[in-house]
């Protein structure tokens, strides 16, 4: 199914793992996805950002989950990290729905979830360095 059904923007479909390294950095993808409230990207750019965010979530979620699993069950950092992983997987599993507006909403949600996942990953790394 096209990433943006009923818009004639097939884009070859959304894949979870890029075939080649993405030209979009994760920081740039996060900034663009969360700024979509103020600007509307071209459909091709939206596909690139969405694919990068999905790839990041797929790569990072298991690592954050494993790092959180090494913490005590009652640890608040662990609970926050597990919640971020669950939210990111939930957002990534839904798909964009029908139309350009839905694709924008999907990318924004992915951006917020990926940003939280990145924050939790850094938080876990800081905690393990101490």
Secondary structure, 3 states (H helix, E strand, C coil): CCCEECCCECCCCCCCCCCCCCCCCHHHHHHHHHCCCCCCCCHHHHHHHHHHHHHHHHHHHHHHHHHHHCCCCCCHHHHHHHHHHHHHHHHHHHCCCECHHHHHHHHHHHHHHHHHHHHHHHHHHHHHHC
